[in-house]
Amino acid sequence: MRPTSDIGYGADVPMRATTVRFADDLWTLLEAEAAGQGISAAQFVRDATIMRLGVLSGRRGDADATLTLQVLAAGALAGRGDARPAASSPAIVRAPARLAAVRHVGLLDTPPEEAFDRLTRLARRLLDAPVALVSLVDEDRQFFKSALGLPEPWATKRETPLTHSVCQHALDSSEPLVIEDARTDPVYCDSLAIPDLGVVAYAGAPLITAGGQALGTLCVIDHRPRRWTDDQIETLRTLAASVLTEIELRAAGGPTV
């Protein structure tokens, strides 16, 4: 058996000593997974505990507990820096053919354009959401060709690391990714998009080229839980098709107006 005593993060947080005991074979698996993420086994146990408690508090409707756990999770992740290991992103994110397609369209790090901003304005209005984005998911970041309603500093940067990306999870399906409350979803509840970008409800339609490569999304975000209607998701699909047309025009050297 191996004791664990370094569960805490930072001197400003009061700690309670504890000992966690596992069989050696389980410790071997745990330590290997933790090492792959660049953290200690104790940190891995703590993060897993936070996630499990978050799911349980969400099921109970205990908002205070859920928010407390979010703050703890955000603090732990912030201590590791912005870069999260590749394993935390879907494999499709770093697929060479997909990345080549993203770079081929020539939109990364380009200034805003009215043709794209017009469509995000429509998405924001028609889906009654405070935030609308056209995202392009690169190898280690998401770049916003259009961004309406983002808080600072992200509105000025027009990009985030993948630690803050929900859009990356929309790339491996032709269907929109729809989330009613990311805070209580076991897949997304540890995303830094929740505390830093205010992502609670999310709907994102993937931008898939004729060659089958997913470039990013047209997405809308709300800062409160909500149930997206079928009509709203269909509207998002239609607008995403228009965004893709603009991207293809831009890649072909045609005018965007």
Secondary structure, DSSP 8 states (H G I E B T S, - for coil): ----------TTS----------HHHHHHHHHHHHHTTS-HHHHHHHHHHHHHHHHHHHHT-HHHHHHHHHHHHHHHHTT-S---GGGS-GGGG-HHHHHHHHHTT-TT----HHHHHHHHHHHHHTT-SEEEEEEE-SSEEEEEEEES--TTHHHH-EEEGGG-SGGGGTT-SS-EEES-GGG-TTTTT-THHHHH--SEEEEEEEE-TTS-EEEEEEEEESS-----HHHHHHHHHHHHHHHHHHHHHHTT----
